[in-house]
Amino acid sequence: MILHKISSSPFSHLALQHCLQRIHNTDGLLLTQDAVYALMHQTIYAKLTELHAVYVLKDDIEARGLKLENNNIQIITYAEFVELSLIYDNVISW
């Protein structure tokens, strides 16, 4: 089980797209910093909702004025991120 952490915008980098091509169904995906803009892209958003475990940092969503209206994607705090990093075997930053 791997927690994939994406921090770059999907509009300027391919990290999220590459990650989505390689992610396993037991893996988790964490969007941080400008990667939260993926929630605004209809096609990417649809792919995210199909994944087993997707997390978004609360501070990063709020800082960018975004709202999340999907129960499949979990909004988490930094403390919960630390907990996740202990649950997953590895954390990979893209």
Secondary structure, DSSP 8 states (H G I E B T S, - for coil): -EEEEE-S-TTT-SHHHHHHHH--TT-EEEE-GGGGGGGG-HHHHHHHHHSSEEEEEHHHHHHTT-----TTEEEE-HHHHHHHHHHSSEEEE-
